[in-house]
Amino acid sequence: MAAQFKFTSGINLVMITCSIVLSVPVYTMAQKADSVFITSKDLNTSVLREGTHRYLVYFRMKPGATRTNVSFWTRKIERSSYQGRQAIVITQEWEDKDTIMHTVRSVSDARTMAPLYHEYWWKQRLEAKFDFLKKTGEMNGTVLTASDTARIRKMSYDAFTASLPLEKFNWHIDLETFPLLPFREGVTFVIPFFDPGPSALTNAVYTVTGSAKLKGYDDQLVDCWLLAHETPGNKEVFWISKKTREVLQLVQEVNGSMWRYKIKLGFSE
């Protein structure tokens, strides 16, 4: 998902020991490049692990610097039914300092991962709902229409309606989409991602650049795929367990001046 960064002054930092510790990576580079434009037939939704999962998210202004803007993300995955369809429901709660700053509920088709419904709330900013079956959207309680002239509302309406006839996947649940991909050395995935809101659908490019290991509890080495995504001024590398397919870590570099980390905590419910 395209990152939205919001900094708050006066954050109290808490030293936290994480279960996943970055080890010196040993890369296995692929010898042959290939690419796949991802459609629903490429996704294996059976590997998605239900339950409640938590991530520690923080920034550094340079490598090794003190952590800042620490937050916790709770993401719950469950299989359910929605409008007579088998569905995967993913809820998110992002905690910043001592408050909840963002909540999300995303409903996707259990077989294809096509988005069925998406709603979100940002503290003191915005709330929105997008129903892909009814083809309706609203922001702050008001239905989006073609006659909207306010910039964000118009962009959101145009992006949403343009996406409706197209196959797509919800970018706001990227951490739950990556595990479903058909990983192999050197493959490049082109994923039609849409994050409901003012940004248009994007054919986002992610490449499996190799393999590396993360060190966890009891010096256990976790073999991971490295999935890289680059756009101007932005480079992301996701570490994805080959065994469980969970995203264990993200290391993101922004303009060479800021680094963001997502670390999966070593327990789920």
Secondary structure as the mmCIF struct_conf table of DSSP 4:
data_model
#
loop_
_struct_conf.conf_type_id
_struct_conf.id
_struct_conf.beg_label_comp_id
_struct_conf.beg_label_asym_id
_struct_conf.beg_label_seq_id
_struct_conf.end_label_comp_id
_struct_conf.end_label_asym_id
_struct_conf.end_label_seq_id
BEND BEND1 SER A 9 GLY A 10
HELX_LH_PP_P HELX_LH_PP_P1 ILE A 11 LEU A 13
BEND BEND2 SER A 19 SER A 19
STRN STRN1 VAL A 21 LEU A 22
HELX_LH_PP_P HELX_LH_PP_P2 SER A 23 PRO A 25
BEND BEND3 GLN A 31 LYS A 32
STRN STRN2 ASP A 34 PHE A 37
HELX_RH_3T_P HELX_RH_3T_P1 SER A 40 ASP A 42
HELX_RH_3T_P HELX_RH_3T_P2 THR A 45 VAL A 47
STRN STRN3 GLY A 51 ARG A 60
BEND BEND4 MET A 61 LYS A 62
TURN_TY1_P TURN_TY1_P1 PRO A 63 GLY A 64
BEND BEND5 ALA A 65 ALA A 65
HELX_LH_PP_P HELX_LH_PP_P3 THR A 66 ARG A 67
STRN STRN4 THR A 68 TYR A 82
TURN_TY1_P TURN_TY1_P2 GLN A 83 GLY A 84
STRN STRN5 ARG A 85 ASP A 96
TURN_TY1_P TURN_TY1_P3 LYS A 97 ASP A 98
STRN STRN6 THR A 99 ASP A 109
TURN_TY1_P TURN_TY1_P4 ALA A 110 THR A 112
STRN STRN7 PRO A 115 TRP A 122
TURN_TY1_P TURN_TY1_P5 LYS A 123 ARG A 125
STRN STRN8 LEU A 126 ASP A 131
TURN_TY1_P TURN_TY1_P6 PHE A 132 LYS A 135
STRN STRN9 THR A 136 MET A 139
TURN_TY1_P TURN_TY1_P7 ASN A 140 GLY A 141
STRN STRN10 THR A 142 VAL A 143
TURN_TY1_P TURN_TY1_P8 ALA A 146 SER A 147
BEND BEND6 ALA A 150 ALA A 150
HELX_RH_AL_P HELX_RH_AL_P1 ARG A 151 SER A 163
TURN_TY1_P TURN_TY1_P9 LEU A 164 PRO A 165
BEND BEND7 LEU A 166 LEU A 166
STRN STRN11 PHE A 169 ASN A 170
HELX_RH_3T_P HELX_RH_3T_P3 TRP A 171 ILE A 173
HELX_RH_AL_P HELX_RH_AL_P2 ASP A 174 THR A 177
HELX_RH_3T_P HELX_RH_3T_P4 PHE A 178 LEU A 180
BEND BEND8 LEU A 181 LEU A 181
TURN_TY1_P TURN_TY1_P10 GLU A 185 GLY A 186
STRN STRN12 VAL A 187 PHE A 194
BEND BEND9 PRO A 196 SER A 199
HELX_LH_PP_P HELX_LH_PP_P4 ALA A 200 LEU A 201
STRN STRN13 THR A 202 LYS A 215
HELX_RH_3T_P HELX_RH_3T_P5 TYR A 217 ASP A 219
HELX_LH_PP_P HELX_LH_PP_P5 GLN A 220 GLN A 220
STRN STRN14 LEU A 221 THR A 231
TURN_TY1_P TURN_TY1_P11 PRO A 232 GLY A 233
STRN STRN15 ASN A 234 SER A 241
TURN_TY1_P TURN_TY1_P12 LYS A 242 THR A 244
STRN STRN16 VAL A 247 VAL A 254
TURN_TY1_P TURN_TY1_P13 ASN A 255 SER A 257
STRN STRN17 MET A 258 SER A 268
#
